[in-house]
Amino acid sequence: MLDDAKKNQVPLKAGTNRRLFMGGAALGMASFSLVASGRFSAMAQEAGQDVPQDAPPLTDEQILNFALNLEYLEAEFYERAVFGRGLPLEDVTGQGSLGPVSGGRQVPFETDAIRKYGQAIAEDERNHVRFLRSALGSAAVARPALDLDRAFTTVARAAGLVGPQETFDPYANENNFLLAAFIFEDVGVTAYKGAAPLITNKTFLEAAAGILAVEAYHAGNLRTVLFDRGLFDPVEKISDARDSLDGPEDLDKPLRFPDGKPVIAPTDENAIAFSRTPEQVLNIVYLGGEAADFGFFPNRVNGSFNLSPVAVLPE
């Protein structure tokens, strides 16, 4: 539940645990692959697509710009939700087309601790943007177009948080804000973990490890608050949605184990945070691809990452 005592609450719909995201006609979404370590994903081969054998691996510059696209998304979401404003112009210009941001407004926080958590995370994400831009210099990409409105409803409908004709407003109240933040936080942790083997410069690798650690603190804090509020069902639905977008493996983690203990971190059986490849990350933030208007990135990310469709899920 999303705390029925709250006003302007988006009601949850009863639903079963799902590992198939975008049910019904929406299963026609295309997923996308990113060339990494000199190869397309195995999904492309299984789909019978031509796979270039001599594709170069991602450079450190490409990896940092890929991360910058994701940090723009997180920073703009938190800046608007917490402070009611976006990033200043000097923090978003660069290579490629500077895109607009649709949606976003200040959340009417009622709990002082959650407001302060949000403020701290917003400031961290803003500083991540600034650090990556400084590291990249003139090679930094501009902020791409971002959808912080309709994309949340796409996720919520597909995951079963709201009905097919209802909208999900992440800025209406604290619980909706926390659930919207959960869509991003674990993805950031697993994205930086997955990028680590691709980074060749040790200075950049050390910095990426530092950002990963901060993102992990954010995710752990968020999971703790969600657990304390008993938002188990909607979190599991979001987890299922992410899991079905990032491939056939059951990677994502809900909020609690079957015995009721909290799941504080997205780990494997060795208590090591699992990794997502860049293509898995794109599949999530694009919400499957063209049929979802590329989700949170309506014009796709900025930068050259050799994107190619790999499969279309059957209806």
C-alpha positions as CSV (number, residue, x, y, z in Angstrom):
1,M,0.0,0.0,0.0
2,L,1.0,3.6,-0.4
3,D,-0.3,4.8,3.0
4,D,-4.0,5.3,2.6
5,A,-4.0,8.1,5.1
6,K,-2.3,10.4,2.7
7,K,-4.3,12.7,0.5
8,N,-3.7,12.8,-3.3
9,Q,-2.7,9.2,-3.0
10,V,-2.5,7.1,-6.1
11,P,-4.3,3.8,-5.2
12,L,-2.5,0.5,-5.8
13,K,-4.2,-2.2,-7.7
14,A,-4.1,-5.8,-6.5
15,G,-1.8,-7.9,-8.6
16,T,0.3,-11.0,-8.7
17,N,4.1,-11.1,-8.5
18,R,5.3,-10.6,-12.1
19,R,8.6,-11.1,-13.9
20,L,7.0,-10.2,-17.2
21,F,7.0,-6.4,-17.7
22,M,4.8,-4.6,-20.2
23,G,2.1,-7.2,-20.4
24,G,-0.4,-7.5,-23.3
25,A,0.0,-5.3,-26.3
26,A,2.9,-3.5,-24.6
27,L,5.0,-6.6,-25.0
28,G,5.9,-5.3,-28.5
29,M,8.6,-3.1,-27.0
30,A,12.1,-3.4,-28.4
31,S,15.1,-3.8,-26.2
32,F,18.4,-2.3,-27.0
33,S,22.0,-3.4,-26.8
34,L,25.2,-1.5,-26.2
35,V,28.6,-2.5,-27.6
36,A,30.8,-3.3,-24.6
37,S,34.1,-5.0,-24.5
38,G,34.1,-5.4,-28.2
39,R,30.9,-7.4,-28.6
40,F,27.2,-7.2,-28.8
41,S,25.2,-9.0,-26.1
42,A,24.4,-12.6,-26.5
43,M,20.8,-11.6,-26.9
44,A,21.6,-10.1,-30.3
45,Q,23.1,-13.4,-31.4
46,E,20.1,-15.3,-30.2
47,A,17.8,-12.9,-32.1
48,G,19.7,-13.8,-35.3
49,Q,21.0,-10.3,-35.8
50,D,24.3,-9.5,-37.5
51,V,27.0,-8.9,-34.8
52,P,30.1,-7.0,-35.8
53,Q,33.1,-9.0,-34.7
54,D,35.5,-6.0,-34.8
55,A,33.5,-3.5,-32.9
56,P,35.8,-1.6,-30.6
57,P,35.4,-1.6,-26.8
58,L,33.9,1.4,-25.0
59,T,36.5,4.0,-24.2
60,D,36.8,5.5,-20.7
61,E,35.4,8.7,-22.2
62,Q,32.3,6.9,-23.5
63,I,31.8,5.1,-20.2
64,L,32.0,8.4,-18.2
65,N,29.6,10.0,-20.7
66,F,27.2,7.1,-20.3
67,A,27.4,7.6,-16.6
68,L,26.8,11.3,-17.0
69,N,23.6,10.7,-18.9
70,L,22.3,8.6,-15.9
71,E,23.5,11.2,-13.4
72,Y,21.6,13.9,-15.3
73,L,18.4,11.8,-14.9
74,E,18.9,11.3,-11.2
75,A,20.0,14.9,-10.4
76,E,17.1,16.5,-12.3
77,F,14.6,14.2,-10.6
78,Y,15.8,15.0,-7.1
79,E,16.4,18.7,-7.7
80,R,12.8,19.1,-8.8
81,A,11.3,16.8,-6.2
82,V,13.2,18.3,-3.3
83,F,13.9,21.9,-4.2
84,G,11.4,22.6,-7.0
85,R,14.1,23.6,-9.5
86,G,16.4,22.0,-12.0
87,L,20.1,22.0,-12.6
88,P,21.5,25.4,-13.7
89,L,22.4,25.9,-17.4
90,E,26.2,25.8,-16.7
91,D,25.8,22.2,-15.4
92,V,23.9,20.8,-18.4
93,T,25.5,22.1,-21.6
94,G,28.0,20.1,-23.7
95,Q,28.4,17.9,-26.7
96,G,25.1,16.9,-28.5
97,S,21.7,18.5,-28.3
98,L,20.7,20.0,-25.0
99,G,17.3,18.6,-24.3
100,P,14.3,19.9,-22.2
101,V,13.0,18.3,-19.0
102,S,9.3,17.5,-18.9
103,G,7.6,17.1,-15.5
104,G,8.9,17.5,-12.0
105,R,7.8,19.7,-9.1
106,Q,8.5,20.0,-5.3
107,V,7.1,17.2,-3.2
108,P,4.9,18.3,-0.2
109,F,7.1,16.5,2.4
110,E,5.4,15.9,5.8
111,T,8.3,14.0,7.4
112,D,11.4,16.1,8.2
113,A,13.8,13.2,8.0
114,I,12.6,12.2,4.5
115,R,12.9,15.8,3.3
116,K,16.5,16.0,4.6
117,Y,17.4,12.6,3.1
118,G,16.1,13.9,-0.2
119,Q,18.1,17.1,0.1
120,A,21.3,15.2,0.8
121,I,20.8,12.8,-2.1
122,A,19.9,15.7,-4.5
123,E,23.1,17.5,-3.5
124,D,25.2,14.3,-4.0
125,E,23.7,13.7,-7.5
126,R,24.3,17.4,-8.5
127,N,27.9,17.0,-7.4
128,H,28.2,13.7,-9.4
129,V,27.1,15.6,-12.5
130,R,29.7,18.3,-11.8
131,F,32.5,15.9,-11.2
132,L,31.9,13.9,-14.3
133,R,31.6,17.0,-16.4
134,S,34.9,18.2,-14.9
135,A,36.6,14.9,-15.6
136,L,35.4,14.9,-19.2
137,G,36.1,18.5,-19.9
138,S,35.0,19.6,-23.4
139,A,34.1,16.0,-24.2
140,A,31.2,16.0,-21.7
141,V,27.8,15.5,-23.3
142,A,24.9,17.9,-22.8
143,R,21.9,16.8,-20.8
144,P,19.6,14.9,-23.1
145,A,15.8,15.4,-23.2
146,L,14.3,13.9,-20.0
147,D,10.8,12.7,-19.2
148,L,10.1,13.0,-15.5
149,D,6.3,12.8,-15.9
150,R,4.8,10.3,-18.3
151,A,7.6,7.7,-18.0
152,F,6.7,7.2,-14.3
153,T,3.1,6.4,-15.3
154,T,4.4,4.0,-17.9
155,V,6.4,2.1,-15.2
156,A,3.5,2.2,-12.7
157,R,0.9,0.9,-15.2
158,A,3.1,-1.9,-16.4
159,A,4.1,-2.9,-12.9
160,G,0.5,-2.9,-11.7
161,L,0.9,0.0,-9.3
162,V,-2.1,1.8,-11.0
163,G,-4.7,0.8,-13.5
164,P,-4.3,1.0,-17.2
165,Q,-6.1,4.4,-17.4
166,E,-4.7,5.9,-14.2
167,T,-1.6,8.1,-13.8
168,F,1.1,7.9,-11.2
169,D,2.3,11.2,-9.8
170,P,5.7,10.8,-8.1
171,Y,5.5,14.3,-6.6
172,A,2.1,13.9,-5.0
173,N,3.3,12.7,-1.6
174,E,6.3,11.2,0.2
175,N,5.4,7.5,-0.5
176,N,5.1,8.1,-4.3
177,F,8.4,10.0,-4.2
178,L,10.1,7.1,-2.4
179,L,8.8,4.6,-4.9
180,A,9.9,6.8,-7.8
181,A,13.4,7.1,-6.3
182,F,13.5,3.3,-6.0
183,I,13.1,2.9,-9.7
184,F,16.5,4.6,-10.1
185,E,18.7,3.9,-7.1
186,D,19.5,0.2,-7.4
187,V,20.0,0.7,-11.1
188,G,22.7,3.2,-10.4
189,V,24.6,0.9,-8.1
190,T,24.5,-2.1,-10.4
191,A,25.4,0.1,-13.4
192,Y,28.6,1.4,-11.8
193,K,29.5,-2.1,-10.7
194,G,29.0,-3.4,-14.2
195,A,31.1,-0.6,-15.7
196,A,34.1,-1.2,-13.5
197,P,35.7,-3.9,-15.6
198,L,35.4,-1.7,-18.7
199,I,37.4,1.3,-17.2
200,T,41.1,1.2,-18.0
201,N,42.3,4.4,-16.3
202,K,42.9,3.7,-12.6
203,T,42.1,7.3,-11.6
204,F,38.8,7.1,-13.3
205,L,38.2,3.6,-11.9
206,E,38.8,4.9,-8.3
207,A,36.5,7.8,-8.9
208,A,33.8,5.5,-10.2
209,A,34.2,3.3,-7.2
210,G,33.7,6.3,-5.0
211,I,30.5,7.3,-6.9
212,L,29.3,3.6,-6.6
213,A,29.8,3.7,-2.9
214,V,27.7,6.9,-2.5
215,E,24.9,5.5,-4.8
216,A,24.9,2.3,-2.6
217,Y,24.5,4.5,0.5
218,H,21.5,6.2,-1.2
219,A,20.0,2.9,-2.1
220,G,20.4,1.4,1.3
221,N,18.9,4.4,3.0
222,L,16.0,4.3,0.6
223,R,15.4,0.6,1.1
224,T,15.5,1.1,4.9
225,V,12.8,3.8,4.7
226,L,10.6,1.8,2.4
227,F,10.9,-1.2,4.7
228,D,10.0,0.9,7.7
229,R,6.9,2.1,5.9
230,G,5.9,-1.4,4.9
231,L,5.8,-0.6,1.2
232,F,6.6,-4.2,0.3
233,D,4.1,-4.9,-2.5
234,P,4.8,-1.8,-4.7
235,V,8.5,-2.2,-4.3
236,E,8.3,-5.9,-5.3
237,K,6.3,-4.9,-8.4
238,I,8.9,-2.3,-9.4
239,S,11.6,-4.9,-8.8
240,D,9.8,-7.4,-11.0
241,A,9.4,-4.7,-13.7
242,R,13.1,-3.9,-13.8
243,D,14.0,-7.6,-13.8
244,S,11.9,-8.4,-16.8
245,L,13.5,-5.5,-18.7
246,D,17.1,-6.3,-18.0
247,G,17.0,-9.8,-19.4
248,P,16.0,-13.4,-18.6
249,E,18.0,-13.8,-15.3
250,D,16.3,-13.1,-12.0
251,L,18.7,-10.4,-10.8
252,D,16.7,-7.7,-9.1
253,K,15.9,-7.8,-5.4
254,P,12.6,-7.0,-3.6
255,L,12.4,-5.3,-0.2
256,R,12.4,-8.5,2.0
257,F,13.3,-12.1,2.0
258,P,10.6,-14.8,2.2
259,D,11.3,-15.1,6.0
260,G,10.6,-11.3,6.4
261,K,14.2,-10.1,6.8
262,P,15.0,-6.9,5.0
263,V,16.9,-6.9,1.7
264,I,19.2,-4.0,2.3
265,A,21.4,-4.3,-0.8
266,P,21.0,-5.8,-4.3
267,T,23.5,-8.7,-3.9
268,D,24.2,-12.1,-5.3
269,E,24.5,-15.3,-3.2
270,N,28.0,-14.2,-2.0
271,A,26.6,-10.9,-0.6
272,I,28.3,-9.0,-3.5
273,A,26.4,-6.4,-5.3
274,F,25.5,-7.7,-8.7
275,S,26.3,-6.0,-12.0
276,R,24.3,-4.7,-14.9
277,T,25.8,-4.3,-18.3
278,P,25.3,-0.9,-20.0
279,E,22.8,-2.6,-22.4
280,Q,20.8,-3.8,-19.4
281,V,20.7,-0.4,-17.9
282,L,19.5,1.2,-21.1
283,N,16.8,-1.4,-21.4
284,I,15.5,-0.3,-18.0
285,V,15.7,3.5,-18.4
286,Y,14.3,3.3,-22.0
287,L,11.5,1.1,-20.5
288,G,12.0,-1.3,-23.4
289,G,12.4,1.1,-26.3
290,E,10.4,2.8,-29.0
291,A,7.0,1.6,-28.0
292,A,7.5,3.4,-24.6
293,D,8.9,6.5,-26.3
294,F,12.3,5.5,-24.9
295,G,11.0,6.0,-21.3
296,F,13.0,8.5,-19.3
297,F,15.1,9.5,-22.4
298,P,12.6,10.4,-25.1
299,N,15.4,11.3,-27.6
300,R,17.7,8.6,-26.2
301,V,20.9,9.3,-24.4
302,N,23.5,11.8,-25.7
303,G,26.8,10.3,-27.0
304,S,27.9,7.6,-29.3
305,F,27.4,4.1,-27.9
306,N,26.7,2.0,-30.9
307,L,23.0,1.3,-30.0
308,S,21.3,-1.5,-31.9
309,P,18.0,-3.3,-31.4
310,V,18.4,-6.9,-30.3
311,A,14.9,-8.3,-29.9
312,V,11.2,-7.5,-30.0
313,L,9.2,-9.3,-27.3
314,P,6.2,-11.1,-28.8
315,E,2.7,-9.9,-28.1
